[in-house]
């Protein structure tokens, strides 16, 4: 898809991967709609994008709340229109063992990223299907494909997002709405500050990506209409081994 002049909505856009993706899309000429909870952070980023010659608008919303998603969606549709590009990036959750994870935290990890992606996609999908165009990008981690110890809640939420993406692709294909799943290894972002203890439970051996590299992966998925973008590339081998011999990747 040609990104220039397209309307692109990015969730989780107040920091990290989402902010970098929004800036990258704006640099490509998209009119970017920034969505996250922090109105102040979004407004600052929108001003910075516009100061650099881009186009951006901020829409604050709690994506774990379906009523707030509907309010945000109506505002977007009224003030900007139906997005051509939807990047579901909002997410949360720590790598913690089951006994360390409270029921509240487990629910929150399902709300973000899975239910947030479901709510936002569902709001705009009917319009995209009727228009017969659109590109939806769901951003996830290797936990969508491989299970490791000490991350049960996190892994369950990411695997839900993967299943949602694959089912969505089948439902949307007849109307030319394209669906990409972008799988990113560890990314150096504010995630680690907000989720202490997670880095210690993460599998080792993967050089971390920058937020710019993560954003480039999202842009590549859109421009090249790729069903899957996986970075680093070594993860492809890991997923293949796991498919051939389930459990091999998590042994050791």
NORPEWO-V399300 format. One line per field, one symbol per residue. ss: DSSP state (@ for helix, = for strand, . for the rest). A space follows every 10 residues. Layout:
# NORPEWO-V399300
ss: ???
This chain:
# NORPEWO-V399300
ss: ......==== =....@@@@@ @@@@@@@... ======..@@ @@@@@@@@@@ @...====== .....@@@@@ @@@@@@@@@. ....====.. .......... ..@@@@@@@@ @@@@@@@@@@ @@@@@@@@@@ @..======= =@@@...... .@@@@@@@@@ @@@@@@@@@@ @@@@@.==== ====..=... @@@@...@@@ @.......=. @@@@@@@@@@ @@@....=== =..@@@@@@@ @@@@...@@@ ..
